[in-house]
């Protein structure tokens, strides 16, 4: 976990922020588009390949699954993180080193009328 966190920190630009949000999950806040997130993920994957974890004389190649969600309009942070988390779990289910981009939030819909 520490090795991954350090590798992630080296891949971030000064305006990007990361935090561990539970278990083996990290969140990264970027000011930009989905393409910026994909570029960061590419940098991170390359860094993990170039600098494997060295443990007990062995080199261990780390992989990671990624869920990406772009904030839309006035979407709450909680909803944004929930969409990113759902994308992450779909990525984990699809196999190692997978990226899933969450669809945008559904437009508001009327549930009932008074």
SULWORA-V306366 format. One record per residue. N is the residue number from 0. SS is DSSP state (~ for helix, > for strand, _ for the rest). PSI is psi in degrees with one decimal (none if undefined). NEAR is the number of other C-alpha atoms within 8 Angstrom. Layout:
N_SS_PSI_NEAR + N_SS_PSI_NEAR
This chain:
0___-44.3_5 + 1_~_-42.3_5 + 2_~_-45.1_7 + 3_~_-45.8_8 + 4_~_-41.0_8 + 5_~_-40.1_8 + 6_~_-43.8_11 + 7_~_-45.9_9 + 8_~_-37.3_8 + 9_~_-24.8_6 + 10_~_-16.0_10 + 11___146.3_10 + 12___166.2_5 + 13___-30.9_5 + 14___-0.8_7 + 15___142.9_10 + 16_>_137.8_9 + 17_>_155.2_9 + 18_>_146.0_7 + 19_>_127.9_9 + 20_>_4.9_7 + 21_>_144.3_6 + 22___-120.1_5 + 23___25.7_6 + 24_>_137.1_7 + 25_>_148.9_9 + 26_>_144.1_8 + 27_>_128.6_8 + 28_>_124.4_7 + 29___145.1_9 + 30___99.7_6 + 31___-157.2_7 + 32___174.1_7 + 33_~_-35.5_9 + 34_~_-34.3_7 + 35_~_-39.4_9 + 36_~_-42.2_11 + 37_~_-37.4_8 + 38_~_-43.9_8 + 39_~_-43.8_10 + 40_~_-39.9_9 + 41_~_-43.3_8 + 42_~_-41.6_9 + 43_~_-43.8_11 + 44_~_-43.7_10 + 45_~_-42.3_8 + 46_~_-39.2_10 + 47_~_-35.2_13 + 48_~_-39.0_9 + 49_~_-26.5_6 + 50___73.3_6 + 51___159.9_10 + 52_>_131.1_9 + 53_>_118.2_8 + 54_>_120.2_7 + 55___37.0_4 + 56___-0.2_5 + 57_>_151.6_6 + 58_>_124.2_8 + 59_>_118.1_8 + 60___119.5_8 + 61___145.2_8 + 62___165.3_8 + 63___151.6_8 + 64___148.7_12 + 65_>_136.9_13 + 66_>_126.4_16 + 67_>_134.9_13 + 68___136.3_14 + 69___131.3_9 + 70___139.2_7 + 71___123.8_7 + 72___-123.9_4 + 73___21.1_4 + 74___137.0_8 + 75___157.1_6 + 76_~_-38.0_6 + 77_~_-43.9_6 + 78_~_-41.2_8 + 79_~_-48.1_12 + 80_~_-35.2_9 + 81_~_-42.5_8 + 82_~_-40.6_12 + 83_~_-40.6_13 + 84_~_-41.8_9 + 85_~_-41.0_10 + 86_~_-39.2_15 + 87_~_-45.2_14 + 88_~_-31.3_9 + 89_~_-39.4_10 + 90_~_-44.1_15 + 91_~_-39.3_11 + 92_~_-26.0_6 + 93_~_-13.9_7 + 94___172.4_8 + 95___149.7_9 + 96___43.1_8 + 97___146.8_11 + 98_>_129.6_10 + 99_>_130.6_11 + 100_>_125.1_9 + 101___142.0_12 + 102___158.7_6 + 103___161.9_8 + 104___148.2_6 + 105___143.7_4 + 106___152.2_4 + 107___141.9_4 + 108___150.8_4 + 109___128.2_5 + 110___-42.4_4 + 111___161.6_4 + 112___139.1_4 + 113___none_2
